[in-house]
Amino acid sequence: MSNAPSPLRARPLTAQALTAESFAPFGDVLRVPQEVGTRTYFDGALASLKAQTPASLSLILAAPSLARPVPVTIIERHRLTSQSFVPMAATPWLVVVAPDAADGSPDLAAAVAFLPGPGQGITLKPGVWHAPLTVLEAPAPFAIFMWRDFGPDDEDFADITPFTVAL
């Protein structure tokens, strides 16, 4: 018998529509303005709590997860920086987040799944546990903004028991 702690467990989740109010504990919803010529700034959501860490903007063509329900096999966080995901094409995608448990691990019993609508992106607050970027139908381009120095504080991964998300 092993003395190692059991992997963290979550119940199966059902994704809900992404709204600013429901996502507020985890970060900000980024939304394309609906009026031509209107500009919206999201500076308040951006944060780096680690001095002299360089900003990082990356572009990715994300591979789709075609399994239904959608499997979640890994969860991660960036303790000291926010992370923004901005779709560069109209595409369905999934956001899975979890708050901290008392011991600092992800509280998967309180995990939530969201389906962003057209024109929506997100900024995760520093330290928010989340599943990796998950697109749902076909390869899709995204811009990702964060701060990175590739040090030990850049990214944490939690040992979890895989769970699923119904769409």
N, C-alpha and C positions, 0 to 999 in steps of 0.2 A: 504494500500500500504506500502510495506516494504522499509526502507532506506538502507537495506543491499545491498552490491554490487552484481551484477549478476555474476554467475559462469563464469569462463574463457571459451571461445569457440575456437574451431579449425575447420578448413575445413576438409572434408574427405581427407586422405592422400593416396598416392600410394608409396609403398616401392621401393627403388632403391638399386642397388648393393652397397655394402660397399667398399669404397676405402679410402686410407689414405688421399688423397686430399679432398674429400668431407666431411670426418669426422673430419678433423683437427680443426675446430672451437670448437668441443665438446670434443676432446681427441685424443687418439692414437689407431690405429688398431694394434693388436697383431697378428702375422702370424708365423706359424710353418715354420722353415727353410726348404728349398726344397732339400738341400744337406745333406747327411748322415754325421754326425760328426760336422756339423755347429751349432754354438750356437749364438742366438741373445739375447741381453739384452735390457730390456725396462725400465730401472731405471729412466730415465728422465720423464716418464709419471706419476710415482708414487709421491704422494704429501700428506703431512699432514700439514695443517696450524695451527694446535692446538697442542701446546707443551704438551709433556708427555701423549699423547693419545696412548694406546696400539694398536699394529697391530692386525688384525683379519683375519684369513683365515677360510672360511667355505665351506663345500661341501653341495650341494643340489641336490635332484632328483626332478627337476621341472616338474610340471604337465603341459600338453599341453593345449593351447587354440585352440579349434577345430572350433570355429565359423568363418565364412567368410562372409564379410570382418571381420578382427580382431578388436574386440572392445577395446578401451582404456578408462578406467573408473577412473583412478587415475594417478597422476604424482607426482614425488618426487625429492628431491635433498639432497645431503650431502654437505652443504656449505663449510666445512673446510677440506674435504678429497677427494682424488680420490677414485674411485671404479672400480675394474677390474672384468670382467666376462670372464671365460675361459671354453669353452665346453670341456668335457672329453670324448666325443664320437662324431662321425659324426652325426649331427642333424641340421635340419633347425630351425632357430630362428630369432627373429625380435628385432630390436633396434629402439626405438622411443625417440627422444631428442628434446629439445626446448631451445633457448637462453633466457636470462632475458629480460623482458620488462623494460621500464624506471623506473617503481616503484618496481622492484625486483621480481615481479611475473613472471610466465612463459609466454613467448610470443608465444602462441599457433598458431597464424597466421603464424609464421615462423618455426613451428615444421617440422621435417624431419624424415622419416622412412627409415631404412636400413635393407637389408637382408645380413648378413654375409655369406661368402662362406665357404667351408670346410677348416678347419685348422685356422679359424680366430676367435679371441677374441677381446675385447675392454678394454681400460681404459678410464673412464670418468674423465674429469678434475674436480677439486673441484667446487661445485656450479652449475653443469650442471643439468637441469631438465630432467628427464627421466621416462618413463613408467617402471614398474617392469619387471623383466626377463620374456620373453615370448617365449616359445618353441612352435613349430607349428604342430608336428605330433604325437609324443609319449613321455612319460616321458623321460627326458634326464638329465644326470649328469653334473653339472657345479661346478667349483671352483670359489669362490668369495673372493677377497682380498680388504681390506680397513682398516681404523683405526676406533675404536669404544671405547667410554667411557660411552655410554648409557645416556649421559647428554642431555640437551635441544638443543644443537647445532648439535647433530648427524644426525637428519633427519627432513626435512620439507615436508609437503604434501600440495598441492594446491587444492582448490575446483574448479573442472572443470565440464563443460558440456561434457558428454561422446561423443567420436567421433570414427571413424573407419579408418582402414588402409587396403587398397586393396593390395594383394600380386602380 
